[in-house]
């Protein structure tokens, strides 16, 4: 499957026309990597360089939490499960470019990545494209924040 077709089904690129999808697909830093179950894509507090799309597999986003007072060892709390076509690694597009979660493969996964700086550069120079991407990205981030709040509120 070509990259433009993958982007067309991706939640963050939904509002874009074929011309915009081709511009994004034509960026040179795209890579396709495979990861095994249990392998980390990135860790919380890492510098965020890449933006990711899950092509196949399953990835869990987790944060370290210190449950209760006096607990020294952090507990990993699952925030969201990324499935085919979902994006993650949005911090590569937003300063201060630091990961606020870890991404760990639940099962073998194929992941597309692009440098956040390159995608940001395109969005800065094509405001309509950038607006549509950021509008969709805010929806994704908002959903994850609500999910995280619900998880902590339910404890």
N, C-alpha and C positions, 0 to 999 in steps of 0.2 A: 504494500500500500504506500502511496506517495505521501509526503509530509503534509501537503495542503489538505488532503483528505482527512488525515488525523486531526489537524488543526480545526477543520470544519466541524468536527464532532466534539471539540473540547469546550468545556463550560466557559472559559474566559474569552474565547474568540467567537462566540455565538453571534454577536451583532455585526460582524465584519463581512464585507462582500468578497468575491473571489479575488479581485485585484489586491486587496489588503492582505488576504491570506497568502497569496503568492509572494508578496513582499516579505512577510514574516518567514515563510518557508525558504526563501532565498538567502536568508542571513547565513553567513559562513560558519558560525560557531556551533551549529546544531551537531549533537552527538547522540548515538544510541548505545546504551550500556546495559549489560545484564547483571543482575545481583541474585545471590542465593538467599534462601530462607534464613532469617536471623541476621543478615548483613545490614549494616547501617549505610544509608545514603549520605546522611550528614548528622551531626550532633548539635544539641542545644549549645548555644553561645559561640559556635563556629562563625567565622566570617562568611557572609552569604554572597557567593559569587554566581551561582547558577540557579535558573528557574527550570522546573521539571514538569513533565507530563507523563503520567503512567500509561504506557502503551498496552502492557499485559501484566497480570499479576495482582498483587495486593501489598500496600504499604500502610503501616500504622504510624500516625503522628503521636508522639508522647512527650510529656513534660515531667520534670522532676518536681516532686512536691514533698514538703516536710509535714506529714500529717501529725497533728497534735503537738502540744508543747513538749519540749525535751527530746524529741526524736532527732537523732543525729544523722541517720541514714535516710537519704531521699527515697521516696517511693515513686515508681514510674506510673504516671496516670495517662491512660489512653485518651486522646482528645478527639481523634477522628480516624476513620479508615478510608484510605484513598483507593479507589477502584478505577477500572479502565476509563480513560478519558479525563480523569480528574487532574488538577494541577496542585503543585505544592512547591514550597521554596519561594514564596512571594516576597520574602525579605530581601531578595536580590534586586528587587525593583524599587524598594523603599528604604531611604536612609533611616537608621544608621547602618544598614546592611549587616545585621547580626541575627543569627538563627535564634528564635525563641522557643523552638521545639526540636526534637530529634525525629528523624524519619528512619524506620526500620522495616525491612521487607518481611512480611508475614509468610510469603511463599515466593518461589522464584519469580523474578520480575524483569521486564524490559522497560527501560525508562529513557525517554528523550530528554535532553537538556540543552539549554542555550545559555550563554552568559547573560546575566541580567543587565550588564552595562550595554551590551550590543542591542538588546531589545529595548531598553530605556532610550537609547540614542534614536532609534527609529521612531518611538512614540513621541519623543521631544520634537522631532522634525516633521511629523505628520500628526497634527493635533487631533484631528477627527478620529484617526485610528487609536491614538493614545487614550483619548477620552473613552472610547468604547471598551477598550481593554481594562482600563482602570475602574470603570463603572461595574463591569462584571467581576473584577477582582475584589472590589469592596463587598459585593454580595457574598462571595466565597468566604472572605475573612469574617464578615458579620455572622455567617452561619456557624463557623467554627468557634467564634467567641461565645455565641449563645449556647452551643453544645457544651463548651467548657464550663460556662456558668451553671448550666443545668446539672452537670456532673457533680460540681462542688456543692450546689444547693441541695442535692439529693443525699448527701452524706450525713 
